């Protein structure tokens, strides 16, 4: 670490001396790991560039439509750019998706009918999707189970891997299964995220048994971390959030759905209404930021990966359990750290908040956030509210008290935020 940086940290952030020592070692330990991810970043940057060029994007696509938004040139071209990047037949990219869960929900709800069944093969889905599927204790919300669409969950094995035999046997025994749900990222589960190669293998096993099922992948936090995406290895449908990797920290909101055209069309009918779908929807001057965010996304996503790797290493050195490990191959931007103590979890999140450019003065407290079954603590001093491609940390206040850290628009900021978080934890007596 440069002497000028060290002096600045000591003079301005009241850091724990042990944390500062671990910081120097973690920087040294992770430098050589980053080169592989730089190569992936460059490949994905060129892939995005080529999609822009092939669609002949110009400033005429930075449209500002209002009202119905019929024939929005920029919106429709962006759908095609996404389809090219993900090697898919069609795309649906809209500011009207309020979250990743909304995009995921539209994709799933649009492609099932009463009497169909959904099979989740990667374990229990992320908390906010439970209400969509009818797996939450809360009722009378219009969840899928209320419309006769039931969901079955196959948990992962003890190693966090797919149970291939159970999946295949279930598909053979139950012809009502219409859609397979796969969650690429860990969510709040204590497992590693899935590599695209692992998703490819489970897709192959499923298709050997049933060609007719729709395979859906929740791709949140996974875009541009590998040089291939799930839609390139057999996923029929996929969705994610523009407030995560693919928005590049510039898109102010929104979500996307990509995949086979017939399934994307069905998702569009749930976003708006049947018969209208993606043909309507004004973009209110947001198209420039959507395009620019997408173009920046491969670089920004890898800055977040570097932050996650550094976080894993410094916390390992401090004696905390983390997953994935600092040397594990990455497939998303999330780093989980197990504290085993609610106070340490809360203090870590407060350190991330204190290291943020926005609302650094705020104190994080657990609260009953809508869509979650436990109190949640969230640190997110972001330019875009709720953006998790910007440095953030969150976790449920329940055992084993795990913090999930993600994001970092640049590594210089990300590593300092993590350092401040660790320093606050080490100060606890």
C-alpha positions as CSV (number, residue, x, y, z in Angstrom):
1,X,0.0,0.0,0.0
2,X,1.3,3.4,-0.9
3,X,2.5,5.5,2.1
4,X,0.3,8.4,1.1
5,X,-2.8,6.2,1.1
6,X,-1.9,4.7,4.5
7,X,-1.5,8.1,6.0
8,X,-4.8,9.3,4.7
9,X,-6.6,6.3,6.1
10,X,-5.0,6.6,9.5
11,X,-5.7,10.4,9.7
12,X,-9.3,10.3,8.4
13,X,-10.9,6.9,9.4
14,X,-9.7,6.0,12.9
15,X,-8.9,2.5,11.8
16,X,-8.1,-0.4,14.0
17,X,-4.4,-1.2,13.8
18,X,-4.9,-4.9,13.3
19,X,-7.4,-4.2,10.4
20,X,-4.8,-2.0,8.7
21,X,-2.1,-4.7,9.0
22,X,-4.5,-7.3,7.5
23,X,-5.4,-4.8,4.7
24,X,-1.8,-4.8,3.5
25,X,-1.5,-8.6,3.5
26,X,-4.9,-9.0,1.7
27,X,-3.8,-6.6,-1.0
28,X,-0.6,-8.5,-1.5
29,X,-2.4,-11.9,-1.5
30,X,-5.1,-11.0,-4.1
31,X,-3.1,-9.1,-6.7
32,X,-2.3,-12.2,-8.8
33,X,-5.8,-13.5,-8.7
34,X,-7.2,-10.5,-10.6
35,X,-5.6,-11.2,-14.0
36,X,-8.0,-14.0,-14.9
37,X,-11.0,-11.7,-14.3
38,X,-9.4,-8.9,-16.3
39,X,-9.4,-11.2,-19.3
40,X,-13.1,-12.1,-18.8
41,X,-13.8,-8.4,-18.5
42,X,-12.1,-7.6,-21.8
43,X,-14.0,-10.4,-23.6
44,X,-17.4,-9.2,-22.3
45,X,-16.6,-5.6,-23.1
46,X,-15.9,-6.5,-26.7
47,X,-19.1,-8.6,-26.8
48,X,-21.1,-5.6,-25.7
49,X,-19.3,-3.3,-28.1
50,X,-20.1,-5.7,-31.0
51,X,-23.8,-5.8,-30.1
52,X,-24.0,-2.0,-30.1
53,X,-22.2,-1.9,-33.5
54,X,-24.3,-4.7,-35.0
55,X,-27.5,-2.9,-34.1
56,X,-26.1,0.4,-35.4
57,X,-26.8,2.3,-32.2
58,X,-26.7,6.1,-32.6
59,X,-27.8,9.1,-30.5
60,X,-31.2,8.8,-32.3
61,X,-31.8,5.8,-30.0
62,X,-31.5,8.0,-26.9
63,X,-35.2,8.6,-27.1
64,X,-37.5,10.5,-24.8
65,X,-41.0,9.1,-25.2
66,X,-44.1,9.8,-23.1
67,X,-47.6,8.5,-22.9
68,X,-48.1,5.2,-24.6
69,X,-44.5,5.0,-25.9
70,X,-45.6,3.2,-29.1
71,X,-42.7,2.7,-31.6
72,X,-40.0,3.8,-29.1
73,X,-37.0,3.4,-31.4
74,X,-34.4,3.3,-28.6
75,X,-36.4,1.0,-26.4
76,X,-36.9,-1.6,-29.2
77,X,-33.3,-1.4,-30.2
78,X,-32.1,-2.0,-26.7
79,X,-34.2,-5.1,-26.5
80,X,-32.3,-6.4,-29.6
81,X,-28.9,-5.4,-28.1
82,X,-29.7,-7.5,-25.0
83,X,-30.8,-10.4,-27.1
84,X,-27.5,-10.3,-29.0
85,X,-25.4,-10.1,-25.9
86,X,-27.2,-13.1,-24.3
87,X,-27.4,-15.0,-27.5
88,X,-31.2,-15.1,-27.1
89,X,-34.1,-14.8,-29.5
90,X,-35.6,-11.8,-27.8
91,X,-35.2,-9.3,-25.0
92,X,-37.5,-7.1,-22.8
93,X,-35.7,-4.2,-21.1
94,X,-37.9,-1.8,-19.3
95,X,-37.7,0.9,-16.6
96,X,-41.2,-0.3,-15.5
97,X,-39.7,-3.3,-13.7
98,X,-39.3,-2.1,-10.1
99,X,-36.8,-4.7,-9.1
100,X,-35.2,-8.0,-10.1
101,X,-38.0,-9.8,-8.3
102,X,-40.5,-8.0,-10.5
103,X,-38.8,-9.1,-13.7
104,X,-38.4,-12.6,-12.4
105,X,-42.1,-12.7,-11.3
106,X,-43.3,-11.4,-14.7
107,X,-41.2,-14.1,-16.5
108,X,-42.5,-16.9,-14.3
109,X,-46.1,-15.8,-14.0
110,X,-46.4,-15.1,-17.7
111,X,-45.4,-18.6,-18.6
112,X,-47.5,-20.8,-16.3
113,X,-51.2,-21.5,-16.2
114,X,-53.6,-22.9,-13.5
115,X,-52.8,-26.5,-13.0
116,X,-49.2,-26.1,-13.9
117,X,-46.4,-26.7,-11.4
118,X,-43.1,-25.0,-10.8
119,X,-40.1,-27.0,-9.7
120,X,-37.3,-25.1,-7.9
121,X,-34.2,-27.3,-8.3
122,X,-31.6,-25.0,-6.6
123,X,-33.3,-25.0,-3.2
124,X,-35.6,-22.5,-1.6
125,X,-35.6,-19.3,-3.8
126,X,-34.6,-15.8,-2.5
127,X,-36.8,-14.4,0.1
128,X,-38.6,-11.8,-2.0
129,X,-39.8,-14.5,-4.5
130,X,-41.5,-16.6,-1.9
131,X,-44.6,-14.4,-2.0
132,X,-44.7,-14.7,-5.8
133,X,-44.7,-18.5,-5.7
134,X,-46.9,-18.9,-2.6
135,X,-44.2,-20.2,-0.4
136,X,-44.6,-17.4,2.2
137,X,-46.7,-17.5,5.3
138,X,-48.5,-14.4,4.0
139,X,-51.7,-15.1,2.1
140,X,-54.3,-13.3,0.0
141,X,-51.7,-11.5,-2.0
142,X,-52.5,-13.0,-5.4
143,X,-49.6,-15.5,-5.2
144,X,-49.4,-18.2,-7.8
145,X,-50.7,-20.9,-5.5
146,X,-54.0,-18.9,-5.2
147,X,-54.4,-19.4,-8.9
148,X,-53.7,-23.1,-8.8
149,X,-50.1,-23.0,-9.7
150,X,-48.1,-24.9,-7.1
151,X,-44.4,-24.9,-6.4
152,X,-42.2,-27.8,-5.3
153,X,-38.7,-27.3,-4.0
154,X,-35.8,-29.7,-4.3
155,X,-33.1,-28.8,-1.8
156,X,-29.4,-29.1,-2.8
157,X,-27.2,-31.8,-1.3
158,X,-24.8,-31.3,1.6
159,X,-22.1,-30.0,-0.8
160,X,-24.5,-27.5,-2.3
161,X,-24.9,-29.4,-5.6
162,X,-27.9,-30.3,-7.6
163,X,-29.6,-33.6,-6.8
164,X,-29.8,-34.9,-10.3
165,X,-31.5,-38.2,-9.6
166,X,-34.3,-36.6,-7.5
167,X,-34.8,-33.9,-10.1
168,X,-35.1,-36.5,-12.9
169,X,-37.4,-38.8,-10.9
170,X,-39.7,-35.9,-10.0
171,X,-40.0,-34.8,-13.6
172,X,-40.8,-38.3,-14.7
173,X,-43.4,-38.8,-12.0
174,X,-45.2,-35.4,-12.4
175,X,-46.3,-34.3,-15.9
176,X,-47.8,-31.1,-14.5
177,X,-44.4,-29.5,-14.0
178,X,-44.2,-26.7,-16.6
179,X,-41.3,-24.5,-15.4
180,X,-38.0,-25.2,-13.8
181,X,-36.6,-22.4,-11.6
182,X,-32.8,-22.1,-11.1
183,X,-31.3,-19.4,-9.0
184,X,-27.7,-18.7,-10.0
185,X,-26.7,-16.6,-7.1
186,X,-26.7,-17.6,-3.4
187,X,-29.4,-15.3,-2.1
188,X,-29.5,-15.7,1.6
189,X,-28.5,-19.4,1.4
190,X,-25.2,-20.8,2.8
191,X,-23.9,-22.0,-0.5
192,X,-21.7,-21.0,-3.4
193,X,-23.3,-19.5,-6.5
194,X,-23.5,-21.8,-9.5
195,X,-21.0,-21.7,-12.3
196,X,-22.5,-21.5,-15.7
197,X,-21.0,-24.9,-16.4
198,X,-22.9,-26.3,-13.4
199,X,-26.2,-24.8,-14.7
200,X,-25.4,-26.3,-18.2
201,X,-25.1,-29.8,-16.7
202,X,-28.4,-29.7,-14.8
203,X,-30.1,-28.3,-18.0
204,X,-28.7,-31.2,-19.9
205,X,-30.0,-33.7,-17.3
206,X,-33.4,-32.1,-17.3
207,X,-33.8,-32.0,-21.1
208,X,-32.9,-35.7,-21.3
209,X,-36.0,-36.4,-19.4
210,X,-38.4,-33.6,-20.4
211,X,-37.9,-31.5,-23.5
212,X,-41.2,-29.7,-22.9
213,X,-40.4,-27.9,-19.7
214,X,-39.3,-24.2,-19.6
215,X,-36.0,-23.7,-17.9
216,X,-35.8,-20.3,-16.2
217,X,-32.7,-18.9,-14.6
218,X,-32.6,-16.1,-12.1
219,X,-29.4,-14.3,-13.3
220,X,-29.2,-11.6,-10.7
221,X,-25.6,-10.6,-9.8
222,X,-24.2,-13.0,-12.4
223,X,-24.0,-10.9,-15.6
224,X,-20.6,-10.6,-17.2
225,X,-18.7,-12.5,-14.4
226,X,-18.0,-15.4,-16.8
227,X,-17.5,-15.3,-20.5
228,X,-20.7,-17.2,-21.1
229,X,-24.3,-16.8,-19.9
230,X,-27.0,-19.3,-19.0
231,X,-29.0,-18.6,-22.2
232,X,-25.9,-19.8,-24.2
233,X,-26.1,-23.3,-22.5
234,X,-29.8,-24.1,-22.8
235,X,-31.7,-21.8,-20.5
236,X,-35.0,-20.9,-22.2
237,X,-35.7,-17.8,-20.2
238,X,-33.7,-15.5,-17.9
239,X,-34.2,-12.3,-15.9
240,X,-32.4,-9.8,-13.8
241,X,-32.1,-6.3,-12.5
242,X,-30.6,-3.1,-14.0
243,X,-29.7,-2.0,-10.4
244,X,-27.2,-4.9,-10.3
245,X,-24.4,-5.8,-12.7
246,X,-25.9,-5.0,-16.0
247,X,-27.0,-1.5,-15.2
248,X,-23.3,-0.5,-14.7
249,X,-24.2,1.8,-11.8
250,X,-25.7,4.2,-14.3
251,X,-29.1,2.9,-15.1
252,X,-31.4,4.4,-12.4
253,X,-33.7,1.3,-12.2
254,X,-35.4,-1.3,-14.3
255,X,-35.0,-4.9,-15.2
256,X,-34.7,-7.3,-18.1
257,X,-36.0,-10.6,-19.5
258,X,-34.3,-12.5,-22.3
259,X,-34.8,-15.9,-23.9
260,X,-36.9,-17.6,-26.5
261,X,-39.3,-15.1,-28.1
262,X,-42.5,-17.0,-27.2
263,X,-41.6,-16.9,-23.5
264,X,-40.4,-13.3,-23.5
265,X,-43.6,-12.3,-25.1
266,X,-45.6,-14.1,-22.4
267,X,-43.5,-12.2,-19.8
268,X,-44.3,-8.9,-21.5
269,X,-48.1,-9.6,-21.1
270,X,-47.6,-9.8,-17.3
271,X,-45.5,-6.6,-17.3
272,X,-48.3,-4.7,-19.0
273,X,-51.5,-6.5,-20.0
274,X,-52.4,-9.3,-22.5
275,X,-52.6,-8.0,-26.1
276,X,-50.3,-5.1,-25.4
277,X,-47.2,-6.5,-23.9
278,X,-44.0,-4.8,-24.8
279,X,-45.5,-2.7,-27.6
280,X,-46.4,0.0,-25.1
281,X,-44.3,1.7,-22.4
282,X,-42.7,5.2,-22.5
283,X,-39.1,5.5,-21.5
284,X,-39.2,9.1,-20.2
285,X,-35.7,10.0,-21.3
286,X,-33.9,7.1,-19.6
287,X,-32.5,5.4,-22.7
288,X,-29.1,7.1,-22.7
289,X,-28.4,5.9,-19.2
290,X,-29.6,2.4,-20.0
291,X,-27.3,2.2,-23.0
292,X,-24.4,3.8,-21.2
293,X,-24.9,1.7,-18.1
294,X,-24.9,-1.5,-20.2
295,X,-21.7,-0.4,-22.0
296,X,-20.0,0.2,-18.7
297,X,-21.3,-3.0,-17.1
298,X,-18.4,-5.4,-17.9
299,X,-15.9,-3.1,-16.3
300,X,-18.0,-2.2,-13.3
301,X,-19.0,-5.8,-12.6
302,X,-15.3,-6.9,-12.5
303,X,-14.5,-4.0,-10.1
304,X,-17.2,-5.5,-7.9
305,X,-15.7,-9.0,-8.2
306,X,-12.3,-7.6,-7.1
307,X,-13.9,-6.0,-4.1
308,X,-15.5,-9.4,-3.2
309,X,-12.2,-11.3,-3.6
310,X,-10.4,-8.7,-1.4
311,X,-13.2,-8.9,1.2
312,X,-13.0,-12.7,1.3
313,X,-9.2,-12.6,1.8
314,X,-9.1,-9.9,4.5
315,X,-11.9,-11.6,6.5
316,X,-10.2,-14.9,6.2
317,X,-7.1,-13.3,7.6
318,X,-9.2,-11.9,10.5
319,X,-10.5,-15.4,11.3
320,X,-14.0,-15.2,9.8
321,X,-15.6,-17.9,7.6
322,X,-16.6,-16.7,4.2
323,X,-18.0,-18.2,1.0
324,X,-16.8,-18.3,-1.6
325,X,-13.2,-18.5,-0.5
326,X,-10.8,-15.8,-1.9
327,X,-9.3,-18.4,-4.3
328,X,-12.6,-19.9,-5.5
329,X,-13.7,-19.2,-9.1
330,X,-16.4,-16.5,-9.1
331,X,-19.7,-16.6,-10.9
332,X,-21.4,-13.6,-9.2
333,X,-20.4,-10.5,-7.3
334,X,-21.6,-11.5,-3.8
335,X,-19.3,-12.3,-0.9
336,X,-20.9,-13.8,2.3
337,X,-19.2,-13.5,5.7
338,X,-20.4,-15.5,8.7
339,X,-20.1,-13.6,11.9
340,X,-22.1,-15.8,14.3
341,X,-23.0,-12.7,16.3
342,X,-25.7,-10.2,15.5
343,X,-23.7,-7.2,16.9
344,X,-20.7,-8.0,14.6
345,X,-23.1,-8.3,11.6
346,X,-24.6,-4.9,12.4
347,X,-21.3,-3.2,13.0
348,X,-19.9,-4.6,9.7
349,X,-22.8,-3.1,7.8
350,X,-22.4,0.2,9.6
351,X,-18.8,0.2,8.5
352,X,-19.8,-0.3,4.9
353,X,-22.2,2.6,5.3
354,X,-19.6,4.8,6.9
355,X,-17.3,4.1,3.9
356,X,-20.0,5.2,1.4
357,X,-20.0,8.4,-0.7
358,X,-23.7,9.0,0.1
359,X,-25.3,9.0,3.6
360,X,-22.0,8.0,5.2
361,X,-23.2,9.7,8.4
362,X,-26.2,7.4,8.7
363,X,-26.5,4.5,11.1
364,X,-27.9,1.2,9.9
365,X,-30.5,-0.5,12.0
366,X,-32.4,-3.8,11.4
367,X,-36.0,-3.4,10.2
368,X,-39.0,-5.4,8.9
369,X,-38.4,-4.8,5.2
370,X,-41.3,-5.7,2.9
371,X,-40.9,-9.1,1.2
372,X,-38.7,-10.6,3.9
373,X,-39.6,-13.0,6.7
374,X,-36.8,-11.8,9.1
375,X,-35.6,-8.3,10.1
376,X,-33.0,-7.2,7.6
377,X,-30.1,-4.8,8.0
378,X,-28.9,-3.0,4.9
379,X,-26.0,-0.7,4.2
380,X,-26.3,1.1,0.9
381,X,-24.8,4.6,0.6
382,X,-25.6,4.6,-3.1
383,X,-26.2,7.2,-5.8
384,X,-29.1,5.1,-6.9
385,X,-31.4,4.0,-4.1
386,X,-31.2,0.2,-3.6
387,X,-28.4,-0.2,-6.2
388,X,-26.4,-3.3,-5.3
389,X,-23.8,-2.9,-8.0
390,X,-22.7,0.0,-5.8
391,X,-20.9,-1.1,-2.6
392,X,-23.5,-2.4,-0.2
393,X,-24.0,-5.0,2.5
394,X,-27.0,-6.7,4.0
395,X,-28.2,-9.7,5.9
396,X,-31.1,-11.2,7.8
397,X,-30.9,-10.9,11.6
398,X,-31.0,-14.6,12.1
399,X,-28.4,-17.3,12.8
400,X,-25.7,-17.7,11.7
401,X,-25.7,-13.9,11.2
402,X,-24.2,-13.7,7.7
403,X,-23.4,-10.4,5.9
404,X,-23.7,-10.4,2.2
405,X,-21.5,-7.8,0.6
406,X,-21.7,-6.9,-3.1
407,X,-20.9,-4.2,-5.5
408,X,-18.3,-1.5,-5.8
409,X,-18.3,0.8,-8.8
410,X,-14.5,0.9,-8.4
411,X,-12.1,-1.3,-6.5
412,X,-10.4,1.7,-4.8
413,X,-13.6,2.5,-3.0
414,X,-14.7,-1.1,-2.5
415,X,-11.6,-2.2,-0.6
416,X,-11.7,0.9,1.7
417,X,-15.3,0.3,2.6
418,X,-14.5,-3.3,3.5
419,X,-11.6,-2.2,5.6
420,X,-13.7,0.2,7.6
421,X,-16.3,-2.5,8.1
422,X,-13.7,-4.9,9.5
423,X,-12.2,-2.2,11.6
424,X,-15.5,-1.7,13.3
425,X,-16.0,-5.4,13.9
426,X,-12.5,-5.8,15.5
427,X,-13.2,-2.8,17.8
428,X,-16.0,-4.9,19.5
429,X,-14.8,-6.1,22.8
